Amino acid sequence: MSQPKRIVLGTAGHIDHGKTALVRALTGTDTDRLKEEQKRGITIELGFATLDLPGGQRFSIVDVPGHEKFVRNMVAGAAGIDTVLFIVAADEGVMPQTLEHLEICSLLGVRSGIVALTKVDMVDEEFIELVREEVTDLVEGTFLEGAPMVPVSAITGEGVDALKEALAELAEKIESRDAKGLFRLPVDRVFTIKGFGTVVTGTLLSGAVKKEEEVEILPSGVRAKVRGVEVHGEPVNKAWAGNRTALNFSGVGVDEIHRGNTVVHPGTMGPTYMVDAAFRLLPTVGKPLEDRQKFRLHIATQEVPVTVALLDGDLMEAGSGGYVQLRSKEKFIACPGDHFVLRAYSPAKTVGGGKVIDHAPSRHKGRKAETVEALEVLDKGEALNRLEVFLMLRRQKGLTPPEAQSALNVTIEEARALLQRAVNGGKALVVDRKTQHHVDAGFIEELAGDALGLLAAFHDENPLKRGLGIEELRSKYPRYLGAKLIVFTLDKLQAEGKVAVEGEFVRLSDFSATLSLEDDELREKISSYISDRGYEAPTLENIAEALGEDAAALKPVLEYLVGEGLFVRTKEGFFFDKTVMDGFISKVIDLLAERGEVSVADIKELTGLTRKYTIPLLEYLDTNRITTRKGDVRVAGVRGKR
């Protein structure tokens, strides 16, 4: 569905340079809505207005504060803008916040704008030209180099029409935002309206939202239902990326949402405590950035404290850049491609900013060349290459299609297609069809290699055991690895013919337990001894004593013979000849068929044994479902019926 282009225009500039007055002259709207703002004559909070232009284009204007104390509010407003109306007063020229606002806009990824030289009614033409030259020097090398520079007066109206025409021309060059991606609305205002309830506003960064949809407020995870949607005061059924949007919620109180929260569709993304980012330190900082310095992170409408870990050097010189990991003790919301600003605590000033490239990284330890190489691909690579790196970095976590969508900032259809290309190219494997959980193929190969190594070592140490218990094998892997990953790896190895799974045991496919010549001779002695004992089954210790052998040396041979089906071992540790046990079971089944039940006395009479041996025999019958205990007697179990 084609939507009219809606563009968010932000103001920027030093305090008292006429930003709000110019917006009022352009739109007729006074964006200073607070009593304190009107009393003091300065903008404190964000203000909003709509500007309809010749040709049918519409700008949503975000008017930001210029005072240095309210730069945090300025950043919250500038985070969602498409283009900037950069304001410099002709009677004062470039001032401290003029430069800082230009730096912030650059760091936040703003790529176009218009310069308005305000208050031209207060100075002569010669002074205006001096300021024009000063601004030209200021914007050289920035996104505003070569931008239109329009002299204007909000008092007399001079230049207002020319400014509108310049804005209309600028609007034609700005591309619409992607309405197919993840829905994200960073909240910049929260309030209540009598009879309606909780309302939030923000600039819709990507995707779309409509009435009656369920949404999730991050980072708290609170759910709400959208009762109504407005785009600059106009009720609509659906808001799209690029719209200045107001959402009216049901099911959530005004105290449960705050500026800095992000509204999303449920389950599409989650909060994080750290991000990997490409960062640039401003040249105006004047000194290098040291590892582990602390700053305030401004991203979208959020502000959280962070520690900056340098990933490719001990220092970062002013005016240079590199890769960093931003770590916070507070949850925040970010997606790859999001721009951010870092500000120092004291003095409070902007030190730099950049772009998020991984929103859910692991904590990097030390500085490794391979980490920087991976981040370079995430920063500059094609979508498929970035996906493959994300898979490599996520290792056991892997990616589902929604997680790939969030990581790559693409549509869900594009995410599925890219994952399939990774599978087709041998770079990914689907370890869970239901959730479409994709894992790096190289990581699965590592797990497979570990399994083969563990089995080989086990066979060397236990040549008479038929295999390693699957649960025991799983226990040898780190606990954070899910069971599904291990099962998938074993299934893959089995399909490749490298391992054999037999019941609860797994072995290398080319391994078979065999007795040595000495062990074979020992088997004959053991078999003869156990057979001769009949129902009076011996324990390991009995056998070792009778044969004059070491019990520890006998144990693996006995276990092998049990595995081969020659003997039966009860849980009490008695060894019965398999033929004797089969004959005993047959007699018990006959007795059950005749009497319907058997007692301890019946078993004693049948075998001629004392209670010492009859109880283990009955326990064995119960365990193998030949019998089922019913009070003091046994009745036929599932396998004890004719």
Secondary structure, 3 states (H helix, E strand, C coil): CCCCCEEEEEEEECCCCCHHHHHHHHHCCCCCCCHHHHHHCCCCCCEEEEEECCCCCEEEEEECCCCHHHHHHHHHHHCCCCEEEEEEECCCCCCHHHHHHHHHHHHCCCCCEEEEEECHHHCCHHHHHHHHHHHHHHHCCCCCCCCCEEECCCCCCCCHHHHHHHHHHHHHHCCCCCCCCCCEEECCEEEEECCCEEEEEEECCECEEECCCEEEEECCCEEEEEEEEEECCEEECEEECCCEEEEEEECCCHHHCCCCCEEECCCCCCCEEEEEEEEEECHHHCCCEECCEEEEEEECCEEEEEEEEECCCCEECCCCEEEEEEEEEEEECCCCCCEEEEECCCCCCEEEEEEEEECCCCCCCCCCHHHHHHHHHHHHCCHHHHHHHHHHHHCCCCECHHHHHHHHCCCHHHHHHHHHHHHHCCCEEEEECCCCEEEEHHHHHHHHHHHHHHHHHHHHHCCCCCCEEHHHHHHCCCCCCCHHHHHHHHHHHHHCCCEEEECCEEEECCCCCCCCHHHHHHHHHHHHHHHHHCCCCCCHHHHHHHHCCCHHHHHHHHHHHHHCCCEEECCCCCEEEHHHHHHHHHHHHHHHHHHCCECHHHHHHHHCCCHHHHHHHHHHHHHCCCEEEECCEEEECCCCCC
